[in-house]
Amino acid sequence: MHILRVANFVSPTSGGIKTALRHWGEVYRERGHQVSLIIPAVKGDEPVTEESQGTVYRVPATPIVGTGYSLMWNRARLSRLMDEIAPDSLEVSDRATTRWMGRWARRRGIGSIMISHENMTGIMVRRTPVPDVPAVWMADFINTRSANDYDVIVCPSRFAAEEFRRLGIPARVVELGVDLDVFHPDDSYERLTPGGHRRTDDAALHIIHCGRLAPEKNPQLSIETLRHLVRRGVNAHLTVLGQGPLRDELIENSRNLPVTFHSYIHGRAELAAIMRRADVAIAPGPLETFGLAALEALACGVPTVCPDEGALAEVVRDGGTAAPSDPALFADAVLELSNRPDARRLAREQAETFNWGRSADEMLAIHEELEVLHSRRS
């Protein structure tokens, strides 16, 4: 089977979607399938490359100011490229700007999957000036149209699926995975801080922030949690891992706090080495539909505090604790986790329940189901 994947919200510094695309593509190929991927081009990129995840096509895109993303808008260009690729099945990681692709697939008699990586209801209610009730109506309208345009809706968590299921749309749940070989614990946290300093010279409680520095991820909660700890007299230090449009603002807001904003990290191995030296992680995103950064921290053996809303609590479970999105309560949770017996072992054990191979096989089962369905119709 030739599987075409399309994703608009992918950039050099984006995380979860890009990681999922890479791992799924690699497993699809290992299982004997041909795989293509269309993503927005970045200046200087080769237009077509052969990678471990398959053939990657980079299409000219329009930068969206203040987001770090560029979007592919030209339907005629995209449609021509998709016709040339001639896939047997389509997988789209965007419900809005590329929704027309479901209809494209239907006209060509192939199956289509839309993966919902975001919670549209939460975005409309929290991130737009629209009043709550009409915001929910708008989200419901968008979700219903997506379900009508695609054969199957896939979500990475029960939380993400709920906004479809309450409308009677049978969204499937396919949890993501984590690379347990790259993200793993070791004894370096006993000797080194996330910044590479010797623990014997530094008695601070070392916290890491996991997540993109963007409004929807609520990174300010990590800063304010540290502020509460410092006010209580706790010797704590926060290392912020991640890039995003709020970086400069967050640096300004934390000038008098013990915070290190890590420069861009090149490679997963370097990221894992920094993560595993922390005592506790904070994953503050209230609207996460999964939370790969939190899962990677757990895999490194770092117990994690997350909000009691969104999907993060589904991922963290016994590997940490969920608390209301309040800095004082998050500070309480950080202190509790730092003293919890076997917290690091429990974090790793929780991460081991997630697997990229199983995740990709569940996606492939849906592709194969749709291939059979459309072959019967033709």
N, C-alpha and C positions, 0 to 999 in steps of 0.2 A: 504494500500500500504506500502511496505517496501522500504524506501529510504536509499540508501547508499551514504554517502558523503565522499570524499577523499580530503585531503589538505596537501601539502608538506611544505609550508612556514608558519608553525606554531611553535612558541617557547614560553617558559615561559614568555618572555618579549614582544612578538609581540602583536599588537593591533587590527587593523581593521578586518582582516580576522577571527581571533579567536572570536572576539565579534560577528560578523555576523553569524558565525557558531553556536555559543551558542544560540543566539536569534531565528534564523530560526529553529534550532532543537527543542527548547522548544515549539514554536508555532506549528510545524508539529505534535508533540506529543499531544498537546492540541486539535488538529483537528482530533485525532484518528489514526494517522499513526505510524507505527513502524520505528524507526530511528537508523541507525548505522553510525559511523564516524571512519575513519582510519587516524591517524596522526603519525608523527615521535615520537619515544620514547625518553625520557630524562632519564639519569641515575637515578635509584631509583624509577621510575614509575612502577605502577602495569600494567601488559600487557593488562588487560581488566577491565574496570570499568563501573558501571551503574550510569549515571548522569542525571540531569534534561533535557539535550539535547538528551539523548538516550544512547545506548551502545557505548563506546569509546574503540577502539582498538589502542594500541600503538606499532608500529613496529620498530625494530632496524633500525637505520639510521646513515649516515655518516656525521660528522660535517663538515661544510664549513667554513674554516678559515676566520676570520675577518668579518663574517656576523651575527653571533649569531644563525644561522639556522643549522639544520641537515636535510638531504634529504634521502628519501627512494628510493633506486635504484634497489633493488632486485625484478625484475618482476615476477620471478617464485614464490617467497614467497608471494608477493602481490596478484598474480592471484589465488593462492591456497586459500588464506584467503577470497578473494572476492567470489570465488566459494562456500566456506563454508557458507558465509553469505547469498548468494542466494537472492539478492535484486530484486525488481520489477522495480526500476528506479535508475539511477546513476547520481550523481551531483559532479563534479570535480572542485576544486578551484585552478587550475594550468594548464597553456596551454602548458608547455614545457616538464618537466620531467615526467609527467604522461599522455601525449597525447595519448599513446597507449591504454588507458582505454576506449576511445570512441569506438575503434574497438572491444575491449573485450565485451562491451555492445551489439554492433551490432550482434556479433556472437551468443549471447545468447537471442537475440530477445527482448531486453528491451531498453527503452528510455535512452538517455544520454544528459546531460547539461554540458557545460563548462562555468564557470564563469570567466570572464576576470577582475581580480583585479588590473592589471597593464597595462600601455600603452607601448606596445612593440616597437612602432615606436620611442617614446621619449627615451626609454631605449637604443635602438640601436644607436640613433643619439647622445645623450648626454653622455652616460655612457660607450661607447666603443670607441676604436681608429679607427674604420672603418669610412672612409669618408662618408659624408651625403647621397649622392645618392645611393651607394651600401648598406648603412645601412637601408635606406627605403625599398630597394628591398628585403633585408633579412627579415625585419619585415613583409612585405607583403607576402613573401613566408611562413613564420611561421603561420601567421594569416589565410592564405588560407588553409594550411594543417589542422589547428585546425577546421576550418569550415567543411572541408571534413570528418573529423573523428568523429565529434559530430553531434547530431541531431539539437541542438539549442545552440547558443552562447548568454549568458546573460552578460550585462554590468551594472555597477551601476550608470552610468551617460551618458548624450549625448556625452560628450567629449570622454569617453572611447569607446562608440559605433562607433564614426566617423571613426576610422581607419579600421573598418570592413565594414561599410556602403559605404565608397568610393571605395571599391572593389566589390560592389554589393552584399555583404553578409548581410542579414537582421537581424543584431544583435538586440536582445530585450533589453530594458532598464528597470531594476528593481532597484529603489532607495533603499538605506538602511534606517535604522531608528535610533531612539535614545530612551533611557529609560528616559522618562520625569518625572518619579517618583523619580529616583535617582539623575538625573542631573536637578536641578531646582534652581531658584534664591531664596534668602532670604535677610534679612537686615544685615547679618554678614559683608558684604563688607563695610558698614558704620562704623563698629567698629573695624574690624580686617584686617590685611594685609594677603596675601597668606601664609606668614611665621608664622602667628599667633600673631603678635605684635599688640599693640593697635594703632589705627589710630591717636589718639590724640597726640601720641609721634612720629608719622611718617607721614610727609606731602608729601611723594614721590608719583609719578605716578607709579602705580604698574601694570606691564605687565607680562603676562605669555606666554611661548613658548609652543605650542601644536605640538607634533609629535616626532616620533622616531629619534634618533640622528644618522642618516645614510646619506651617500652622496646624495641619490636620494630625500631626504626630505629637503635638503639645509638648515640645521639648522644654518649655519654660518650667514645667512641673519638676523636672530633674534639678534645675537650678534652684528653685524655691525649696525643694526638699533639703538640699545641701544647706541653704541659708538657715532653715529651722534647726538642723543638726548643729551648726556652728553656734547658733544662739544658745543652745542647750549646753555648750561647752564640750561637745564631741569633737575630737581631733579627727576630722574626716577630709578626704580629698576626692574630687570628682574628675574623672577623665571622660571627656565627651568624644565619642566615636561617631562620625557622620558628617556629611556636608548638607547644604541646603540654603534656601534663601534667607533664613533667619539667623545665619551664623554671626554676621556682624552685630546684629541687635543683641543676641545672646551674650556675645563677648562684652559688649558695653554694659549690659545689665548685671554682669557678674565680676566687675572689675575688682571688688574688694573681697572676693571669695577665693578659696583655694581650688581653682578649676584649671584644668589643662584642656585646651581645645586641640585635639590631635590633628596634625596635618593629614592630607589625603593619604590613605593607606594603600599601598600597591600590593595586591595579592591577598588571597584568603589565608595563607599560612601566617603572614605577618599579623593580620587581624586576629587570628586565633591565639597567637603568642601573647598579644596584649590582653585579650579578653580573659584568658585563663589565669592571669595573675591578680585579678580583682577579687575582693571579698564578697561583694554583692553587686548585682546589676539592677538598673532601673529601666523598664520599658514602659513609657508613659502614654503611648498612643491610645486614645479612647475609642477610636473607630476602626482599629485594626481588624481586618477580616482573617488574618492568621497571625503573623508576627515572626518572620524568619529570623530577625536579629535577636529576638528574645530566645528563640529555640537554639540558635548558635551559642549564646551565652550558657544556656543549660547544658549543652553538649560539652562545653569546656568545664563543666562542674561548678558553674557560678550560680548560686541561688538568685532568683529574680523576683522583684516586686513589679506588679502590673496593676492596671485598673480593674475594678470589678465590673466593668462594662466592656462591650466589644468582645472579640474572640480570644484575647490574650489569656484569659483565665482558662479557656479550653486547652491551650497549649501548655501553660505553666503548671497547672494542677499542683501535685505534691512537690514539684521542683522549686517552689517558691511560695509566694502568697499574693492574693489579690486584695486590694484596698480601694476605698473611694478616692477619687482624683482630688485629694486635698493634701497640700504639702506636709502639714503636721501629721496626718495619718500615714502618709508614705514614709516620713521620718521614723515613726513608730515601727513600721513594717521592716525598714532597713535594719534597725537595731535588733529587732526580734530575730530576723534571719541571720544576722551576724553571730548570734549566740545559739542558734538552733543546732542541736546535735545531728550529725550525719547529713547536714544540709547539702554539702557538695556531692556526696554519694547519691542522694535523692534527686538532685538536679540532673546528674548524668543519667540515672536510670529512667527518668521521665523522657529525656531526649531520645533515648534508645527505642522508645515506642514509635518513633517516626522514621520512615525509610523512603528514600527516593525511588528505589526499585519498585516497591509496592505501589507508590503513588503513580508512577508512570504506567505501570501495568493496569491500574484502574482506569487511567485515561485511555489507554489502548483498547481496553475492553469496550468502552463507549464508542470509540472510532469504529471498531469492528462490528459492533451491533448496528451502527448506522449504515455501514457498507452493505450489510446483509439486507437491511430494510430498503435501501434505495435500489439494490439490485432486483428485488422483488417487484418494485414499482415500475422498473424500466421494461 
